[in-house]
Amino acid sequence: PMSRVPPSVDGIETELLMLARWLEAVQRRQRYPMDRAAYLLLRRLDEHGPQRVADLARALGLDGSTVTRQVRVLDEAGHVRRTSAPDDARASVLAITPAGRRAMQSLRRHRQERITGHFADWSAPEQAQLRDVLHRLNGVLERVATEG
């Protein structure tokens, strides 16, 4: 038999299960012009400047092969520029291009408009509280995902 857990832990377990389920369902219905990993890469490059592929993978919790695949697609689309690292010609440094920034900003506006609509009946303090709780949740999930 399962040991007794506090009702809050039981509720968190259920809500996380359903959150994952609904996020998957919503993601399947979306027809975004770029893959989520590509969008994350462009956002990271836009916010933090040029970076090595390995650093991008680590910062975003992505597998190196996923980043390499996305970089190839982004490079072909003209959304990133690849240069050699100054201290190691074998390592690539990626930078977002103006076309990449425009594509990322367009998708960001689209996503933010959808979120605005979905949460229109939530007050500003409720939306801020959700943002803060999601930020904390992402911190927990990042620690769990990166623990050795």
C-alpha positions, 0 to 999 in steps of 0.5 A: 500500500502507498504511504500517506501523502499530504493532500496537497502532494496528491493534488500536485501530482494530479495537476502535473499529470493533467498539465502535461496531458493538456500541453501535449494536446494543445501542442498537437493542435497548433500549426506554428511556423517553426518548431518549439526548439527553434523558437527557443533557440532564437529567443535565447540568441536574441536575449543573450547574444551569440553563443556556442551550440553546446552552451545553447543546448545546456541553457535550454535543457536540449540534447546537442543533436536536437540543437544541431538539427534545429541550427541546420534548419534555422541556418537554411532559413537564414535565421542564424549566422554561424561563425567559428569560435575565436578560441576554437575554430572547430566550435560554432558560435551562433547569432540571430540574423535580422530575418531570424529576429523578425520571424521570432518576433512574429511568432512571439506576438502570435503566441502572446495574442493567443495567451492574452485571449485564453486568460482574458477573464483572469485579473492582472494580479491573477495573471502575474501570480500564474507567471510567478508560480510557473517561473518557480515550477520551471526552476524545479523542473530544470533542477530535476532535469539537470540533476546527475 
